[in-house]
Amino acid sequence: MTHFMRMIPSKKLPASILGLSTALFLSACTPNSTAEATAKSNLGSKSQAKNVILFIGDGMGISTITAARIFDGQSQGKKGEEHQLAFETFENVALVKTYNTNTQVPDSAGTATAIMSGYKTNIGTINVPPALLDARSADSCNPEALPPTLTQRAQNAGKAVGILSTARITHATPAAMYSHSPSRDLEADKDIKGVFSNCTSIAQQMVDSEAEVIMGGGFKEFTAGQIETLKTDFIYVGNKTEMAAAQNGKLRGLFNRSHMSYEADRTETDEPSLAEMTSVAIDRLSNNKEGYVLMVEAGRVDHAHHGTNAFRALTDMQALNEAVKVAKAKAGDDTLIMVTADHSHVFTMAGYPVRGNPILGLAKGFNPETRQIEAIKDKDGKPYTTLGYHNGPNVREADSPVLTDNMVQAKDFRQQTAVNLGSETHAGEDVALYATGPGAENVRGVMEQNKIYNIMAKAMGWEE
Ligand SMILES: [Zn+2]
């Protein structure tokens, strides 16, 4: 899906906006190897997390969570509204402000930087401070000159790192776990040109990564030589069967040419589920006696929303929920588990449907004249769905067919939208953060997104 930020050249941004980001950057923590060394000797302390598992539902706004909760409950024969997703039982919850330094409505690159590096940055940017972008500094392509990420600090502290996504592994969110890039679009070597000719592609940075486990989609972003290196230097797997049979060693998995399939389309024998990937990753990472940091992204909730296809967004949410259940079952009490979104989508749930109404269905209410539960009609006398989008590719025209339950509950149905855009957009309201385990007590109130980094760092004993 096309992202709007590709149309915004970062060098045209006003300096006043960049000033804000610089302040945030300066307030972020700096690495402290002494603290990391002390943390090592404190493993086992009750207040400290040996491991951190961070789940990111890409585009998982609060309306998405509510709809997924009902959808999952209804899949189990319940009315749905009373149901709870696995992470909704976590005792600590906060609201998170997601804006990028130069946009009210953010993208995944700027938000992933806030989470993985502890400072906010411009839309479209991965782990590079906005001041360097503004100055067009050559250092924006020099990882050695950039603030270290959570991954780098974890590795310095002897922890193993795992990175999982159902999106291309070079896509913004997983890329923020192992790369620095002034543009999220520098995925492959072929993208390195012009003002970015001194940069290293995200794919090459993935090949160079020391992480214990990296799995997702997107082998088309790698050259034949890079794939060869992955096969010779790592345990490389290309499908679910190979993943299950993989030998010990650093594991690399690329399961699709581009993004992995939506959960609703996944062929059982080809691609592992997010839960299966999570299980394999936790088993391997748990062998490291100093602990681990694992990031698990449900990357395609976002893509389904961009196409106003609520069915696939909600079925990918179920896949995320199953992965969280695996983490809860496998991780010990010394593990901080957090579930959040990078940003929201313009996805709404509306129209006074009756309790237990199918969440993907037509909005139906009680008609006192007929004493029947019937589809509620709009001012043109046409039924509409409970779920809809503020903008996107499916604006209803005067001659659009009258919606029926069969049409709207089909897996390819695209919900109606108000503003006519080729691709539905992200939304700018706060997202939720759910947490359990050591350090989870700091997840409360309304926070800036970069605070998530500090919560993880503090939980691992790296800073006060
Ligand atoms: Zn998106």
Boltz pocket constraint, residues with backbone or C-beta under 6 A from the ligand:
constraints:
  - pocket:
      binder: B
      contacts: [[A, 3], [A, 59], [A, 302], [A, 303], [A, 306], [A, 426]]
      max_distance: 6.0
